[in-house]
Amino acid sequence: EQVMKTVSSDDKVIFKGRKCWQVHLLGSAASRIVNELKVPIFLYKKGEKSSRGAVRAPQGVNAVDVMSQSSDILLEYGGHPPAAGFKIDNNHLKEFEKRLKDYFNR
């Protein structure tokens, strides 16, 4: 619900995170959102120094391939085309978001 209140129908990708979110719930939350909005969803729990996230992608989008283009700033990433995950240093969150938006807005 927190994510849905902050998105626009024009968004081509959703990238949201909070300190209070629980990592083990991110995948199921992202799955619900991707089913409704049909755009890639990147949700993360912001930690002290790094953040861990879950990704869900609609049919036709390979989440792992998308993240591979930012492998230089991701500490870890992997999974399957429709369902993946990542770990990133908090200093790179804004850059990762920018790259995702650039990728999906082209």
C-alpha distances in whole Angstrom, upper triangle without the diagonal:
4,5,5,6,9,10,13,15,18,16,18,17,13,14,12,13,13,16,14,12,14,16,17,13,12,14,13,9,11,13,10,9,13,14,12,13,16,16,17,14,15,13,15,16,18,21,24,26,24,21,20,17,17,17,16,19,19,23,25,24,25,23,26,28,26,25,29,30,28,30,32,29,27,29,27,26,26,25,25,25,22,20,21,21,22,23,24,26,24,27,26,22,23,25,23,21,24,25,22,22,26,26,23,25,28
4,6,6,7,9,13,15,18,16,18,16,12,13,10,10,10,13,12,10,13,15,16,13,12,15,14,10,12,14,13,11,14,16,14,14,18,17,17,13,14,11,13,13,15,18,21,23,22,18,18,16,16,17,17,19,20,24,26,24,25,23,25,27,25,24,28,28,26,28,30,27,25,27,26,25,26,25,26,25,22,21,21,20,21,22,22,23,21,24,23,19,20,23,21,18,21,23,21,20,24,25,22,24,27
4,5,5,7,10,13,15,12,14,12,9,9,7,9,10,14,13,11,14,15,16,13,11,13,13,9,9,12,11,8,11,14,12,11,14,13,13,10,11,9,11,13,15,18,21,23,21,17,17,14,14,14,14,16,17,21,23,21,22,19,22,24,21,21,25,25,23,26,27,24,23,25,24,22,23,23,23,22,19,18,19,18,19,20,20,22,20,22,21,17,17,20,18,15,18,20,17,17,20,21,19,20,24
4,5,6,8,10,13,11,14,13,10,12,10,13,14,17,17,15,17,18,19,16,14,15,14,10,11,13,10,8,11,12,10,9,13,12,13,11,13,12,15,17,19,22,25,26,24,21,20,17,16,16,15,16,17,20,22,21,23,21,24,25,23,23,27,27,26,28,30,27,26,28,27,25,25,25,24,23,20,19,21,20,22,23,23,25,23,25,24,20,20,23,21,18,20,22,19,18,21,22,19,20,24
4,6,9,11,14,13,16,15,12,13,12,14,14,18,17,16,19,20,21,18,16,18,17,14,14,16,14,11,15,16,13,13,16,16,17,14,16,14,17,18,19,23,25,27,25,22,22,20,19,19,19,20,20,24,26,24,26,24,27,28,25,26,29,29,28,30,32,29,28,30,29,27,28,28,28,27,24,23,24,23,24,25,25,26,24,26,25,21,21,23,22,19,21,23,20,19,23,24,21,21,25
4,7,10,12,10,14,12,10,11,9,12,13,16,16,15,19,20,22,19,16,18,18,14,14,17,15,12,15,17,14,13,16,14,15,13,14,13,15,17,17,21,24,25,23,20,20,18,18,18,18,19,20,23,25,23,24,22,25,26,23,23,27,26,25,27,29,26,25,27,27,26,27,27,27,25,23,22,23,22,22,23,22,24,21,23,22,18,17,20,19,15,17,20,17,16,19,21,18,19,22
4,7,8,7,10,9,7,10,10,13,15,19,19,17,20,21,22,19,17,18,18,14,13,15,14,10,12,14,12,10,13,11,12,11,13,13,16,18,19,23,26,26,24,21,21,18,17,16,16,16,17,20,21,20,22,20,23,24,21,21,25,24,23,26,28,25,24,27,26,25,25,25,25,23,21,21,21,21,21,23,23,24,22,23,22,18,17,19,18,14,16,18,15,14,17,18,15,15,19
4,5,5,9,10,9,12,13,16,19,22,23,21,24,24,26,23,20,21,21,17,16,18,16,12,13,15,13,10,12,11,13,13,15,16,19,21,22,26,29,29,27,24,24,21,20,18,18,17,17,20,21,20,22,21,24,25,21,23,26,25,25,28,29,27,26,29,29,27,27,27,27,24,22,22,23,23,24,26,25,27,25,26,24,20,19,21,20,16,17,19,16,14,17,18,15,14,18
4,6,8,10,11,14,15,19,21,25,25,23,26,26,27,24,21,21,21,18,16,17,16,12,12,14,11,8,10,10,13,13,16,18,21,24,25,29,32,32,29,26,26,23,21,19,17,16,15,18,19,18,21,20,24,24,21,23,26,25,25,29,30,28,28,31,30,27,28,27,26,23,21,22,23,24,25,27,27,29,27,28,26,23,21,23,21,18,18,20,17,14,17,18,14,14,17
4,6,9,10,14,16,19,22,26,27,25,27,27,28,25,22,23,23,20,18,19,18,15,14,16,14,10,12,10,13,14,16,18,21,24,25,29,32,31,29,26,26,23,22,19,18,16,16,18,19,18,21,20,23,23,20,22,25,23,23,27,28,27,27,30,29,27,27,27,26,23,21,23,23,24,25,27,26,28,26,27,25,22,20,21,19,16,16,17,15,12,14,15,12,10,14
4,6,7,10,12,16,19,23,24,22,24,23,25,22,19,19,20,17,15,17,16,13,12,15,13,9,10,8,10,10,12,15,18,21,22,25,28,28,25,22,22,19,18,16,15,14,14,17,17,15,18,17,20,20,17,18,21,20,20,23,25,23,23,26,25,23,24,24,23,20,18,19,20,21,21,23,22,24,23,24,21,18,17,17,16,12,13,14,11,9,12,12,9,9,13
4,7,10,13,17,20,24,25,23,25,23,25,23,19,19,20,18,15,16,16,13,11,14,13,9,9,6,7,9,12,14,18,21,22,26,29,28,25,22,21,18,17,14,13,11,11,14,14,12,14,14,17,17,13,16,19,17,18,21,23,22,21,24,24,21,21,21,20,17,16,17,18,19,19,22,21,24,23,23,20,18,17,17,15,12,12,12,9,7,10,9,6,7,10
4,7,10,13,17,20,22,19,21,20,21,19,16,16,17,15,12,14,14,11,10,13,13,10,9,6,5,6,8,11,14,17,19,22,25,24,21,18,18,14,13,11,10,9,11,14,14,11,13,11,15,15,11,13,16,15,15,18,20,19,18,21,20,18,18,18,18,15,14,15,15,15,16,18,18,20,19,20,17,15,14,14,12,9,11,11,7,6,10,9,7,9,12
4,6,10,13,17,18,16,18,17,19,16,13,14,15,12,10,12,13,9,9,13,12,10,10,7,6,5,6,8,11,14,16,19,22,22,19,16,15,12,12,10,10,10,12,16,16,14,15,13,16,17,13,14,18,17,16,19,21,19,18,20,20,17,18,18,18,17,15,14,15,14,15,17,17,19,17,19,17,13,13,14,12,9,11,12,9,9,12,12,10,12,15
4,7,11,14,16,14,16,15,17,16,12,13,15,13,10,14,15,12,12,16,16,13,14,11,9,6,5,6,8,11,12,16,19,18,15,12,12,10,10,9,11,12,15,18,19,15,16,13,15,17,13,13,16,16,14,17,18,16,15,17,17,15,17,18,18,17,16,15,14,13,12,14,13,15,14,15,13,10,10,12,9,6,10,11,8,9,12,13,12,14,17
4,7,11,12,10,13,13,15,14,11,13,14,12,10,14,15,12,13,17,16,14,16,13,11,8,6,5,6,9,10,13,16,17,14,11,12,9,10,11,13,14,17,21,22,19,19,16,18,20,17,16,19,19,17,19,20,17,16,18,18,17,19,19,20,20,18,16,15,14,13,14,13,15,13,15,14,10,11,13,11,9,12,14,12,12,16,17,16,17,20
4,7,9,8,10,10,14,12,10,13,15,12,11,15,16,14,16,19,19,18,19,17,14,11,8,6,5,6,6,10,13,14,12,9,9,8,10,12,14,17,20,23,24,21,21,17,19,21,18,17,20,21,18,19,21,17,16,17,17,17,19,19,21,21,19,17,16,13,13,12,12,13,11,14,13,10,11,14,12,11,14,16,14,15,19,19,19,21,24
4,5,6,9,10,14,12,11,14,16,13,14,17,18,16,18,21,21,20,22,20,18,14,12,9,7,5,5,9,11,13,12,9,11,10,13,15,17,20,23,26,28,25,25,21,22,25,22,20,23,24,21,22,23,20,18,19,19,19,21,22,24,24,23,20,19,16,15,14,14,14,12,15,15,12,14,17,16,14,18,20,18,19,22,23,22,24,27
4,6,8,10,13,13,12,16,17,15,16,20,20,19,22,24,24,24,25,23,21,17,15,11,9,5,5,6,9,11,11,9,11,12,14,17,20,23,26,29,31,27,27,23,24,27,24,22,25,26,23,23,24,20,19,19,19,20,22,23,26,26,25,22,20,17,16,14,14,14,11,15,16,13,16,19,18,17,20,22,21,22,25,26,26,27,30
4,7,9,12,11,11,15,16,14,16,19,19,19,21,24,23,23,25,24,22,18,16,12,10,7,8,9,12,15,14,12,12,13,15,18,20,23,26,29,31,28,28,24,26,28,26,24,27,28,25,26,27,23,22,21,21,22,24,24,26,27,25,22,21,18,18,17,17,17,15,19,19,17,19,22,20,19,23,25,23,24,28,28,27,29,32
4,6,9,8,8,11,12,10,12,15,16,15,18,20,20,21,22,21,19,15,13,9,8,5,8,10,13,16,14,11,10,10,12,14,16,20,23,26,28,25,25,21,23,26,24,22,25,26,24,24,26,22,20,20,19,19,21,21,23,24,21,18,17,15,15,15,16,17,15,19,19,16,18,21,19,18,22,23,21,22,26,26,25,27,30
4,6,6,7,10,11,10,12,15,16,16,18,20,21,22,23,22,20,16,14,10,9,6,10,11,14,16,14,11,10,10,11,14,16,20,23,26,28,25,24,21,22,25,24,22,25,26,24,24,26,23,20,19,18,18,19,19,21,23,21,17,16,14,15,14,16,18,17,20,21,18,21,23,21,20,24,25,23,24,28,27,27,29,32
4,5,5,8,10,10,11,14,15,16,17,20,21,21,22,21,18,14,12,9,7,6,9,10,14,15,13,10,7,7,8,12,14,18,21,24,25,23,21,18,19,22,21,19,21,23,21,21,23,20,17,16,15,15,16,15,18,20,18,14,13,10,11,11,14,16,15,19,19,16,20,21,19,19,22,23,21,23,26,25,25,27,30
4,6,7,8,10,11,13,14,16,17,19,20,21,22,21,19,15,14,11,10,10,13,14,17,19,16,13,10,10,9,12,14,18,20,23,25,23,22,19,19,23,22,20,23,25,23,23,25,23,20,19,17,16,16,15,17,19,17,14,13,11,13,14,17,19,19,23,22,20,23,24,22,21,25,25,23,25,28,27,26,29,32
4,6,6,6,9,10,11,13,14,16,17,18,19,19,17,14,13,10,10,10,14,15,19,20,18,14,12,10,9,12,13,16,19,22,24,22,21,18,20,23,22,21,24,26,24,24,27,24,21,21,19,18,18,16,18,19,17,14,14,12,14,16,18,20,20,24,23,20,23,24,22,21,25,25,22,24,27,26,25,28,30
4,6,5,6,8,10,11,12,14,16,16,17,16,13,10,9,6,7,8,12,14,18,19,16,12,10,7,6,8,10,13,16,19,21,19,18,15,17,20,19,17,20,22,21,21,24,21,18,18,17,15,15,14,16,17,14,11,11,10,12,13,15,18,17,21,20,17,19,21,18,17,21,21,18,20,23,22,21,24,27
4,5,5,6,9,10,10,12,14,15,15,15,12,9,9,8,10,11,15,17,21,21,18,14,11,8,5,7,7,11,13,16,19,16,16,13,15,18,17,16,19,21,20,21,24,22,18,19,16,14,14,12,13,14,11,8,9,9,12,14,17,20,20,23,21,19,21,22,19,18,22,21,18,20,23,22,21,24,26
4,5,5,6,9,10,11,13,14,15,15,14,11,12,10,12,14,17,20,23,24,21,18,15,12,9,10,9,12,14,17,20,18,18,16,18,21,20,20,23,25,24,24,27,25,22,23,20,18,17,15,15,16,13,10,12,12,15,18,20,23,23,26,25,22,24,25,22,21,24,24,21,22,26,24,22,25,28
4,5,5,6,9,10,11,12,14,14,12,9,10,8,11,12,16,18,22,23,20,17,14,11,9,10,9,12,14,17,20,18,19,16,19,22,20,19,23,24,23,24,27,25,22,23,21,19,18,17,17,17,14,12,13,13,16,18,20,22,21,25,23,20,22,23,20,19,22,23,19,20,24,23,21,23,26
4,5,5,6,9,10,10,11,10,9,6,7,7,10,12,16,19,22,23,20,16,14,10,7,7,6,9,11,14,17,15,15,13,15,18,16,16,20,21,20,21,24,22,19,21,19,16,16,14,14,14,11,9,11,11,14,16,18,21,20,23,21,18,20,21,18,16,19,19,16,17,21,19,17,20,23
4,5,5,6,9,10,10,11,10,8,10,10,13,16,19,22,26,26,23,19,16,13,10,8,6,8,9,12,15,14,15,13,16,18,17,18,21,23,22,23,26,25,22,23,21,18,17,14,14,13,9,9,11,13,16,19,21,24,24,27,24,21,23,24,21,19,22,22,18,19,23,21,19,21,24
4,6,5,6,9,10,11,11,10,12,12,15,17,21,23,27,28,25,21,19,15,12,12,9,11,11,14,17,16,18,16,19,22,20,21,24,25,25,26,29,27,25,26,24,21,20,18,17,17,13,12,15,16,19,21,23,26,26,28,26,23,24,26,23,21,24,24,20,21,24,23,20,22,25
4,5,5,6,8,8,9,7,10,10,14,16,19,23,26,27,24,20,18,15,12,11,9,10,10,14,16,15,17,15,18,20,19,19,23,24,23,25,28,26,23,25,23,21,20,19,18,17,13,13,15,16,18,21,22,25,24,26,24,21,22,23,20,18,21,21,17,17,21,20,17,19,22
4,5,5,5,6,6,6,10,11,15,18,21,24,28,28,24,21,19,15,12,9,6,7,6,10,13,11,13,12,16,18,16,17,20,21,21,23,26,25,22,24,22,19,18,17,15,13,10,11,13,15,17,20,22,25,24,27,24,21,22,22,19,17,20,19,16,16,19,18,15,17,20
4,6,6,8,10,10,14,15,18,21,24,27,31,31,28,24,22,18,15,13,9,9,7,10,13,13,15,15,18,20,19,20,23,25,25,27,30,28,26,28,25,22,21,19,17,15,11,12,15,18,20,24,25,28,28,30,28,25,25,26,23,21,23,23,19,20,22,21,18,20,22
4,6,9,11,11,14,15,19,22,24,28,31,32,29,25,23,19,17,15,12,12,10,13,16,16,18,17,21,23,21,22,26,26,26,28,31,29,27,30,28,25,24,22,20,18,15,16,18,20,22,25,27,29,28,31,28,25,25,26,24,21,23,23,20,19,22,21,18,20,22
4,6,9,9,13,14,18,21,23,27,30,30,27,24,22,19,16,14,11,10,9,12,14,14,17,16,20,21,18,20,23,24,24,26,29,27,26,28,26,23,23,21,20,17,14,16,18,19,21,24,25,28,27,28,26,23,23,24,21,18,20,20,17,16,19,18,14,16,19
4,7,9,13,15,19,22,24,28,31,31,28,24,22,19,16,13,10,8,5,8,10,10,13,13,17,18,16,18,21,21,22,25,27,26,24,27,25,22,21,19,17,14,12,14,16,18,20,23,24,28,27,29,26,23,23,23,20,18,20,19,16,15,18,16,13,15,17
4,6,10,13,16,20,22,25,28,28,25,21,20,16,14,11,9,7,6,9,10,9,12,11,15,15,13,15,18,18,19,21,24,23,21,24,22,19,19,18,16,13,11,13,14,16,18,21,21,24,24,25,22,19,19,20,17,14,16,16,12,12,14,13,9,12,14
4,7,10,13,17,19,22,25,25,21,18,16,13,11,7,6,4,6,9,10,8,9,8,11,12,10,12,15,15,16,18,21,19,18,20,19,15,15,14,13,11,9,10,11,12,14,17,18,21,21,22,19,17,17,17,14,12,14,13,10,10,13,11,9,12,14
4,6,10,13,16,19,22,22,19,15,14,10,8,6,5,6,9,12,14,11,12,9,13,14,12,12,16,17,16,18,21,19,17,19,17,15,15,14,14,13,10,10,10,11,12,15,16,19,18,20,18,15,16,16,13,11,14,14,10,11,15,14,12,14,17
4,7,10,12,16,19,18,15,12,10,7,6,5,7,9,12,15,16,13,13,9,12,14,11,10,14,15,14,15,18,15,13,15,14,12,13,13,14,13,12,10,9,9,9,11,12,15,15,17,14,11,13,14,10,9,13,12,9,11,14,14,13,15,18
4,7,10,13,16,17,14,10,8,5,5,6,9,12,15,18,19,16,16,13,15,17,15,13,17,18,16,17,20,17,14,16,15,13,15,15,16,16,14,12,11,9,10,11,12,15,14,16,15,11,13,15,12,11,15,15,13,14,18,17,16,19,22
4,6,9,13,13,10,6,5,4,6,9,12,15,18,21,22,19,18,15,16,18,16,14,17,18,16,17,18,15,13,14,13,13,15,15,17,18,16,14,12,9,9,9,10,12,11,14,13,10,13,15,12,12,15,16,14,16,19,19,19,21,24
4,6,10,11,9,6,6,6,9,12,15,18,21,25,26,23,22,18,19,22,20,17,20,22,19,19,20,17,15,15,15,15,17,18,20,21,20,17,15,12,11,10,10,12,10,14,14,11,14,17,15,14,18,19,18,19,22,22,22,25,27
4,7,8,7,5,7,9,12,15,18,21,24,27,28,25,24,20,21,23,21,18,21,22,18,19,19,16,14,14,15,16,19,20,23,23,22,19,17,14,12,10,9,10,8,11,12,10,12,15,14,14,17,19,18,19,22,23,23,25,28
4,6,5,5,8,11,14,17,21,23,27,30,31,27,26,22,22,25,23,20,22,23,20,20,20,16,15,14,15,16,19,21,24,25,25,21,19,15,13,10,10,9,8,11,13,12,15,17,16,17,20,21,21,23,25,26,26,28,31
4,6,8,11,14,18,21,24,27,30,33,34,31,29,25,25,27,25,22,24,25,21,21,21,17,16,15,17,19,22,24,27,29,28,25,22,18,16,13,11,9,8,11,13,13,16,18,18,19,21,23,23,25,27,28,29,30,33
4,7,10,14,17,20,24,26,30,33,33,29,27,24,23,25,23,20,22,22,18,18,17,14,13,12,14,17,20,23,26,27,27,24,21,17,14,11,9,6,6,8,11,11,14,15,15,17,20,20,21,23,25,26,27,29,31
4,7,10,14,16,20,23,26,29,29,26,24,20,19,22,20,16,18,19,16,15,15,12,10,9,11,13,17,19,22,23,23,20,17,14,10,7,5,4,5,8,9,9,13,14,13,15,18,18,18,21,23,23,24,26,28
4,7,10,13,17,19,23,26,26,23,21,17,17,20,18,15,17,18,15,15,16,12,10,10,10,12,15,17,20,21,20,17,14,11,8,6,5,6,6,10,10,8,12,14,12,13,16,17,16,19,21,21,22,24,26
4,7,10,14,17,21,23,24,21,19,15,15,18,17,13,16,18,15,15,16,13,10,10,9,10,12,13,16,18,17,14,11,8,6,4,7,9,10,13,12,11,14,15,13,14,17,17,16,19,21,21,21,24,26
4,7,10,13,17,20,21,17,16,12,13,16,14,12,15,17,14,15,17,14,11,11,10,9,11,12,14,15,14,11,9,5,5,6,8,11,12,15,13,11,14,15,12,12,16,16,14,17,19,18,18,21,24
4,7,10,14,16,18,15,14,10,11,15,13,12,15,17,15,16,18,16,13,14,12,10,10,10,11,12,11,8,6,4,6,9,12,15,15,18,16,14,17,17,14,14,17,17,14,17,20,18,18,21,23
4,7,10,13,14,11,10,7,9,12,11,10,13,15,14,15,18,16,14,15,13,10,10,9,10,9,8,6,5,6,8,11,13,17,17,19,17,15,17,17,13,13,16,15,12,14,17,15,14,18,20
4,7,10,12,9,9,7,10,13,12,12,15,17,17,18,21,20,17,19,16,13,12,10,9,8,5,5,7,9,11,15,17,20,21,23,20,18,19,20,16,15,18,17,13,15,18,16,14,18,20
4,7,8,6,7,6,10,11,10,12,15,16,16,18,21,20,18,20,18,14,13,11,10,7,5,7,9,11,14,17,19,22,23,24,21,19,20,20,16,15,18,16,13,14,16,14,12,15,17
4,6,6,8,9,13,13,13,15,17,18,20,21,25,24,22,24,22,18,16,15,12,9,7,9,12,15,17,21,22,26,26,28,25,22,23,23,19,18,20,18,15,16,18,15,13,16,17
4,6,8,10,13,14,14,16,18,19,21,22,26,26,24,26,23,19,17,15,12,9,7,11,14,17,20,23,25,28,29,31,27,25,26,25,22,21,22,21,17,18,20,17,14,17,18
4,7,10,12,11,12,15,16,17,19,21,24,24,23,25,23,19,17,15,12,9,9,12,14,18,20,23,25,28,29,30,27,25,25,24,21,20,21,19,16,17,18,14,13,16,16
4,6,9,8,8,11,13,14,16,17,21,21,19,22,19,16,14,13,11,7,7,10,12,14,16,20,21,24,25,26,23,21,22,21,17,17,18,16,13,14,15,12,10,14,14
4,6,5,6,9,10,12,14,15,18,19,17,19,16,13,11,10,8,4,6,9,9,12,14,18,19,23,24,25,22,20,21,20,16,17,18,15,13,15,16,12,12,16,16
4,6,5,6,9,10,11,12,16,16,14,16,13,10,9,8,7,5,6,7,6,9,10,14,15,19,20,22,18,17,18,17,13,14,16,13,11,13,15,12,12,15,16
4,5,5,6,9,10,10,14,14,12,14,11,7,6,6,6,6,8,8,7,8,9,13,14,18,20,21,18,17,19,17,14,15,17,14,12,16,16,13,14,18,18
4,5,5,7,9,10,13,14,13,15,13,10,9,10,9,8,11,12,10,12,12,15,16,20,21,22,19,18,19,17,14,15,16,13,12,15,15,11,13,16,16
4,6,6,8,9,13,13,12,15,13,10,10,12,11,9,11,12,10,12,12,14,15,18,19,20,16,15,16,14,11,12,13,10,8,11,11,8,9,13,13
4,5,5,6,10,10,8,11,10,7,8,10,11,10,12,12,9,9,8,11,11,14,16,17,13,13,14,12,9,11,12,9,8,12,13,10,12,15,16
4,5,5,8,10,9,11,10,8,9,11,12,12,14,14,11,12,11,13,13,16,18,18,15,15,17,14,11,14,15,11,11,15,14,12,14,17,17
4,6,8,9,10,13,13,11,12,15,15,14,16,17,14,14,13,14,14,16,18,18,14,15,15,12,10,12,12,9,9,13,12,9,12,15,14
4,5,6,6,10,10,10,12,15,16,16,17,17,14,13,11,12,10,12,14,14,10,11,12,9,7,10,11,8,9,12,12,11,13,16,16
4,5,5,8,8,8,10,14,16,16,18,17,14,13,10,11,10,12,15,15,11,13,15,12,10,13,14,11,12,16,16,14,17,20,20
4,6,8,10,11,14,17,19,20,22,21,17,16,13,12,10,11,14,13,10,13,14,11,10,14,14,12,14,17,16,16,19,21,21
4,7,9,10,14,17,20,20,21,20,16,14,11,10,7,8,10,9,6,9,11,8,8,11,12,11,12,16,16,15,18,20,21
4,5,7,10,14,17,17,18,17,13,11,7,6,5,7,10,11,8,9,12,10,8,12,14,12,13,16,17,16,18,21,22
4,7,11,14,17,19,20,18,14,11,8,5,5,7,10,12,10,12,15,14,12,15,17,16,16,20,21,20,22,25,25
4,7,10,14,16,17,15,11,8,5,5,7,10,13,15,13,13,17,16,13,16,18,16,16,20,21,19,21,24,25
4,7,10,12,13,11,7,6,4,6,9,12,15,17,14,14,17,16,13,15,17,15,14,18,19,17,18,22,23
4,7,9,11,9,6,6,7,10,12,16,18,20,18,17,20,19,15,17,20,17,16,19,21,18,19,23,23
4,7,8,6,4,6,9,12,15,19,21,23,21,20,22,21,18,19,22,19,17,21,22,19,20,23,24
4,6,5,6,9,12,15,18,22,24,26,23,22,24,23,19,20,23,20,18,21,22,19,19,22,23
4,6,7,11,13,17,19,23,24,26,23,21,23,22,18,19,21,18,16,18,19,16,16,19,20
4,7,10,13,17,20,23,24,26,23,21,23,23,19,19,21,19,16,18,20,17,15,19,20
4,7,11,14,17,21,22,24,22,20,22,22,18,18,21,19,16,19,21,18,17,21,22
4,7,11,14,17,19,21,19,17,20,19,15,16,19,17,15,18,20,17,17,21,22
4,7,10,14,15,18,16,14,17,17,14,15,18,16,14,18,20,18,18,21,23
4,7,10,12,15,12,11,15,14,11,13,16,15,13,17,19,17,18,21,23
4,7,9,12,10,10,14,14,11,13,16,16,15,18,20,19,20,23,25
4,6,8,7,7,11,11,9,11,14,14,14,17,18,18,20,22,24
4,5,6,7,10,11,10,13,15,15,16,19,20,20,22,24,26
4,5,5,8,10,10,11,14,15,16,18,19,20,22,23,26
4,6,8,8,10,12,13,14,16,18,19,20,22,23,25
4,6,5,6,9,10,11,12,14,15,16,18,20,21
4,5,5,6,9,10,11,12,14,15,17,18,20
4,5,5,6,9,10,11,12,14,16,16,18
4,5,5,6,9,10,10,12,14,15,17
4,5,5,6,9,10,10,12,14,16
4,5,5,6,9,10,11,12,14
4,5,5,6,9,10,10,12
4,5,5,6,9,10,11
4,5,5,6,8,10
4,5,5,6,9
4,6,5,6
4,6,6
4,6
4
